[in-house]
Amino acid sequence: MRNDTMSPAEAREFRDRICDMRWERVEARAARRRAARALRAGIVRSISERLARLLLRGGRGGRHEPAS
């Protein structure tokens, strides 16, 4: 059963791989959060732009016709 233990070099390599995998998970999670934040910002920007156009036009079916 003595062969089941890792040498110090193998243990270090294993620890480094585990650390790298954890770091990759952290980076992937951060990237997903950034993407979600950008998507929400784009939606808000889109809504704001549509609302501004609507207000400039005079609203839906308002008195003012859009300038052509």
C-alpha positions as CSV (number, residue, x, y, z in Angstrom):
1,M,0.0,0.0,0.0
2,R,3.0,2.3,0.2
3,N,2.7,3.0,-3.6
4,D,-0.6,4.8,-3.0
5,T,1.1,7.9,-1.7
6,M,2.3,10.7,-3.9
7,S,5.9,12.0,-4.1
8,P,6.4,15.6,-3.1
9,A,6.7,16.6,-6.8
10,E,3.5,14.8,-7.7
11,A,1.7,16.4,-4.7
12,R,2.9,19.8,-5.8
13,E,1.7,19.2,-9.4
14,F,-1.7,18.0,-8.2
15,R,-2.1,21.0,-5.9
16,D,-1.1,23.3,-8.7
17,R,-3.7,21.7,-11.1
18,I,-6.4,22.0,-8.4
19,C,-5.5,25.7,-7.8
20,D,-5.6,26.4,-11.6
21,M,-9.0,24.7,-12.0
22,R,-10.3,26.8,-9.1
23,W,-8.9,30.0,-10.6
24,E,-10.4,29.1,-14.0
25,R,-13.8,28.7,-12.3
26,V,-13.4,32.1,-10.6
27,E,-12.5,33.7,-14.0
28,A,-15.4,32.0,-15.8
29,R,-17.9,33.2,-13.1
30,A,-16.5,36.8,-13.4
31,A,-16.9,36.6,-17.2
32,R,-20.5,35.5,-16.9
33,R,-21.3,38.3,-14.4
34,R,-19.7,40.8,-16.8
35,A,-21.7,39.5,-19.7
36,A,-24.9,39.6,-17.7
37,R,-24.1,43.2,-16.5
38,A,-23.4,44.3,-20.1
39,L,-26.7,42.7,-21.3
40,R,-28.7,44.5,-18.6
41,A,-27.0,47.8,-19.4
42,G,-27.8,47.2,-23.1
43,I,-31.4,46.6,-22.3
44,V,-31.6,49.7,-20.1
45,R,-29.9,51.7,-22.8
46,S,-32.3,50.4,-25.4
47,I,-35.4,51.2,-23.3
48,S,-34.0,54.6,-22.5
49,E,-33.4,55.3,-26.2
50,R,-36.9,54.1,-27.2
51,L,-38.4,56.2,-24.4
52,A,-36.5,59.3,-25.5
53,R,-37.7,58.8,-29.1
54,L,-41.2,58.3,-28.0
55,L,-41.1,61.5,-25.9
56,L,-39.5,63.5,-28.7
57,R,-42.2,62.3,-31.0
58,G,-44.9,63.4,-28.6
59,G,-45.8,59.9,-27.3
60,R,-47.9,57.2,-28.9
61,G,-50.7,58.7,-31.0
62,G,-49.9,62.1,-29.6
63,R,-50.8,65.4,-31.2
64,H,-47.4,65.8,-32.8
65,E,-46.5,63.9,-35.9
66,P,-42.9,62.7,-36.3
67,A,-40.8,65.0,-38.4
68,S,-40.1,63.5,-41.8
